[in-house]
Amino acid sequence: MLNFRGICTKATVVSNRVCFLFPGQGVQYLGMSKELCKHYPEARNLFNNASEILGYDLLHKCIHGTKSEIDSTEVAQSAIFVSSMAALEKLKHENISAYNNCTITMGLSLGEYSALCYAGAFSFEDGVKLTKARGKAMQSASDTIESGMVSIIGLDIDGVNNLCKAVMDITGQPISIANFLMDKNYTVAGSIESCKTVKEIAKSMGARMAFPLSVSGAFHTEYMRPAVAPLREALEKVKIITPRISVISNVDGKIHTTPDSIREKLALQVTTPVQWEQSLTSMILAHDYEMSYEIGPGTVINGLITKGFGKSTSIINVKA
């Protein structure tokens, strides 16, 4: 079995305060990991192993599939997880010191599974099983009631809450903040009708932009309640151990501790808002990292950090 617990080398340590950040759903794109697997056999091996677990050729879907396939929750979650792990193989070749000397890690929603896997909380194979189960459960919940997510740029928390209240007054359907990303950068989630109304009235209430995310449901809200039980079942079936380095939870911005608490927080994560801003602020203040790496598809996290905290922290993208 493959796992991503650290390996010892004689490489020079560039910093003892290295952070790894992993992206979540919405960053997927056709062609993802094509170049990685072309140049790094280890990355291709990860996709081969994942495909055996999933029951289909994951890399083929990433490269030659349709946009609707790669955007589906059931495929996207495993694809992003495996692509992020494959990007770590690239980092091993390019900067083994950084790979070995990361002291803290976190991921945005789905990315928390990548962070936990890198930190050795569970094996790569079990990570594939978990993201498969999570994606299937969340897709099923999304199919039950049509829902979605909308990114709101330019409003503070009070402004977004007022926007959600105005939308609920119009539609009679719940919508709420699902991702606390950065100041004046939040994501709301709710019914399709409510998401449509958000886009229609957001600018009139002071938002600079409002645009839908490439996800199939209202993640991190009560709309995902049906996904909790099957995810809990999957979490009970895999071996989870205490991470070898600090991993910050999306649920409360605190460091994961015991295997049981990891299972509990990962189950809670699908219905509770992502506390990304709190988590990142806590990490910067408490751990004072010097160098951060965004590992996986896209550059969303880089943008969030740069806009939220300025360019004082060096961010390196290791793309899938």
C-alpha positions in Angstrom: 0.0 0.0 0.0 1.1 3.5 -0.8 1.1 6.2 1.8 2.6 9.7 2.0 4.4 9.6 5.3 7.7 11.5 5.0 10.9 9.9 3.7 14.3 10.8 5.0 17.0 12.1 2.6 20.3 14.0 2.8 18.7 17.0 1.1 19.4 20.4 2.5 16.6 21.9 4.6 15.5 25.2 3.1 13.0 26.0 5.9 11.5 24.4 8.9 8.3 26.2 8.4 6.9 24.9 5.1 3.2 24.6 4.5 1.3 22.5 1.9 -2.2 23.7 0.7 -4.5 21.5 -1.3 -7.4 22.6 -3.5 -11.0 21.4 -3.4 -13.8 20.7 -5.8 -14.3 23.2 -8.6 -10.7 23.3 -9.8 -11.1 20.3 -12.1 -10.6 20.7 -15.8 -10.2 18.5 -18.9 -6.6 17.6 -19.4 -5.9 17.5 -15.7 -2.7 15.6 -14.8 -1.9 14.8 -18.5 1.6 16.3 -18.3 2.3 14.9 -14.9 1.6 11.4 -16.0 3.6 11.9 -19.2 6.7 12.9 -17.3 6.5 11.1 -14.0 5.9 7.4 -13.9 5.1 7.5 -10.2 2.2 9.8 -11.0 0.9 7.5 -13.6 1.1 4.6 -11.2 -1.1 6.5 -8.7 -3.8 6.8 -11.4 -3.5 3.1 -12.3 -3.9 2.1 -8.7 -6.9 4.5 -8.3 -8.5 3.2 -11.4 -8.5 -0.4 -10.0 -10.3 0.9 -6.9 -12.8 3.1 -8.8 -13.6 0.5 -11.5 -12.9 2.9 -14.4 -10.0 4.6 -16.1 -9.7 7.8 -14.1 -6.9 9.3 -16.2 -8.8 8.7 -19.4 -11.8 10.6 -17.9 -9.4 13.5 -16.8 -7.9 13.7 -20.3 -10.5 12.4 -22.8 -13.7 12.6 -20.9 -16.5 15.2 -21.3 -16.8 18.4 -19.2 -20.0 17.0 -17.6 -18.1 13.9 -16.6 -15.2 15.6 -15.0 -17.5 18.1 -13.3 -19.7 15.4 -11.8 -19.2 15.2 -8.0 -18.6 11.4 -8.1 -15.7 11.7 -10.6 -14.4 15.2 -9.7 -13.6 14.4 -6.0 -11.5 11.3 -6.8 -9.9 13.0 -9.8 -8.8 16.1 -7.7 -7.5 13.9 -4.9 -5.4 11.7 -7.1 -4.2 14.7 -9.2 -3.0 16.4 -6.0 -1.2 13.3 -4.8 0.3 13.0 -8.3 1.5 16.6 -8.1 3.3 15.6 -4.9 5.3 13.1 -6.9 6.4 16.0 -9.1 7.5 18.0 -6.1 9.6 15.0 -4.9 11.6 15.2 -8.1 11.8 19.0 -8.1 12.4 19.8 -4.4 12.7 16.8 -2.1 13.7 19.1 0.8 10.3 20.9 0.6 8.5 17.5 0.4 10.2 16.2 3.5 10.2 19.3 5.6 6.5 20.4 5.5 5.4 21.0 9.1 1.8 21.9 8.6 -0.9 21.3 5.9 -4.5 22.0 5.2 -6.9 21.6 2.3 -10.0 23.5 1.1 -13.0 21.2 1.7 -12.1 18.0 -0.4 -8.5 19.1 -0.2 -8.5 18.2 3.5 -8.3 14.5 2.4 -5.2 15.3 0.4 -3.7 17.0 3.4 -4.5 14.1 5.7 -3.1 11.6 3.2 0.2 13.5 2.8 0.4 13.7 6.6 0.1 9.9 6.8 -3.3 9.8 8.5 -4.4 7.2 5.9 -2.9 5.5 2.8 -3.4 6.6 -0.7 -5.6 3.7 -1.5 -7.8 4.5 1.5 -7.9 8.1 0.3 -9.3 6.9 -3.0 -11.9 4.8 -1.3 -12.9 7.7 0.9 -13.2 10.3 -1.9 -15.1 7.7 -4.0 -17.6 7.2 -1.1 -17.8 10.9 -0.4 -18.3 11.9 -4.0 -21.0 9.2 -4.5 -22.8 10.2 -1.3 -22.7 13.9 -2.1 -23.8 13.3 -5.7 -26.7 11.3 -4.4 -27.7 14.0 -2.0 -27.4 16.6 -4.8 -29.7 14.5 -7.1 -32.4 14.4 -4.4 -32.9 18.2 -4.4 -31.4 20.4 -7.1 -29.1 22.9 -5.5 -25.9 24.8 -6.1 -23.3 27.3 -4.9 -22.5 30.9 -5.8 -19.3 32.9 -5.1 -19.9 36.4 -3.8 -17.1 38.9 -4.2 -17.1 42.4 -2.6 -19.4 42.0 0.4 -18.4 41.5 4.1 -20.0 38.8 6.2 -22.9 41.1 7.3 -23.5 42.0 3.7 -23.6 38.4 2.5 -25.9 37.4 5.4 -28.3 40.3 4.4 -28.1 39.1 0.8 -29.1 35.6 1.9 -32.0 36.9 4.0 -33.3 39.0 1.1 -33.1 35.9 -1.2 -35.0 33.8 1.3 -37.7 36.4 1.6 -38.1 36.2 -2.2 -37.8 32.4 -2.7 -38.9 31.0 0.7 -36.0 28.6 0.4 -32.9 28.4 2.6 -29.5 29.7 1.4 -26.5 30.4 3.6 -22.7 31.0 3.7 -21.0 27.7 3.0 -17.4 28.8 2.6 -15.8 31.5 4.7 -12.9 32.0 2.3 -11.5 35.5 2.9 -12.8 38.9 3.8 -15.2 40.0 1.0 -14.9 36.6 -0.6 -17.5 34.1 0.4 -19.5 31.3 -1.1 -23.3 30.8 -0.5 -25.2 27.6 -1.1 -28.8 26.7 -1.4 -31.6 25.7 -3.9 -31.2 26.4 -7.6 -33.9 29.0 -7.4 -32.1 30.7 -4.5 -28.8 30.6 -6.3 -30.4 32.1 -9.4 -31.9 34.9 -7.3 -28.5 35.6 -5.6 -27.0 36.2 -9.0 -29.8 38.5 -10.0 -29.8 40.8 -6.9 -26.2 40.5 -5.6 -24.9 43.6 -7.4 -27.8 45.7 -6.4 -26.9 44.9 -2.8 -23.3 45.9 -3.2 -21.5 42.8 -4.4 -18.8 43.3 -7.0 -19.3 39.9 -8.6 -21.6 36.8 -8.1 -20.9 33.7 -10.2 -21.9 30.0 -9.9 -19.3 27.3 -9.0 -18.7 24.1 -11.0 -20.3 21.9 -8.4 -23.5 19.8 -8.4 -25.0 20.7 -5.1 -25.2 22.9 -2.0 -22.1 21.6 -0.3 -21.4 22.3 3.4 -25.1 22.9 4.2 -28.0 20.8 5.5 -28.8 19.9 1.8 -25.9 17.4 2.2 -27.4 15.7 5.3 -28.2 12.4 3.3 -24.5 12.1 2.6 -23.4 11.9 6.2 -24.4 8.3 7.0 -22.7 6.6 4.0 -19.6 8.7 4.6 -19.4 7.7 8.2 -19.7 4.1 7.2 -16.8 4.5 4.7 -14.7 6.3 7.4 -15.2 3.4 9.8 -13.9 0.9 7.3 -10.5 2.5 6.7 -7.4 2.6 9.0 -6.8 6.2 10.3 -3.9 7.1 12.5 -2.7 10.3 14.1 -1.0 12.5 11.4 2.7 12.9 11.6 2.5 16.6 11.1 -0.2 19.2 11.9 -3.3 19.1 9.7 -5.9 21.9 10.2 -9.6 21.0 10.1 -12.1 22.9 7.9 -14.8 22.5 10.5 -13.2 24.5 13.4 -9.8 25.7 12.2 -8.1 23.5 14.8 -5.4 20.9 14.4 -6.7 17.3 13.9 -5.8 15.1 16.9 -7.0 11.5 17.3 -8.2 9.1 14.6 -11.8 9.2 16.1 -11.9 13.0 16.0 -10.6 12.9 12.4 -13.5 10.6 11.4 -16.0 12.8 13.2 -14.8 16.1 11.7 -14.7 14.7 8.2 -18.3 13.5 8.6 -19.3 16.9 9.9 -17.5 18.7 7.2 -20.0 18.0 4.4 -22.8 19.8 6.3 -20.9 22.6 8.1 -19.4 25.7 6.6 -15.7 25.7 5.6 -13.8 27.9 8.0 -10.9 28.6 5.6 -10.2 32.2 6.7 -10.1 31.2 10.3 -8.0 28.1 9.5 -5.5 30.1 7.5 -5.3 32.9 9.9 -4.7 30.5 12.8 -2.0 28.8 10.8 -0.2 32.0 10.0 -0.4 33.4 13.5 0.4 30.2 15.4 2.9 28.5 13.1 4.5 31.5 11.3 5.3 29.5 8.1 7.8 30.9 5.7 7.0 29.0 2.4 3.7 27.7 1.2 3.0 25.3 -1.7 -0.3 25.0 -3.5 -0.3 21.4 -4.7 -2.9 20.2 -7.2 -5.0 21.5 -10.0 -5.5 25.3 -10.4 -4.3 28.3 -8.5 -7.4 29.2 -6.5 -5.7 29.0 -3.1 -2.8 31.2 -4.4 -5.4 33.8 -5.3 -7.2 33.6 -2.0 -4.0 34.1 0.0 -2.6 36.9 -2.1 -5.9 38.8 -2.0 -6.4 38.1 1.7 -2.9 38.5 3.1 -0.9 40.3 0.4 2.3 39.0 -1.2 4.5 38.8 1.9 4.2 35.0 2.0 5.9 33.2 -0.9 3.5 30.8 -2.6 4.7 28.1 -5.1 2.3 26.3 -7.3 2.9 22.6 -8.0 0.2 22.1 -10.7 -1.5 18.9 -11.8 
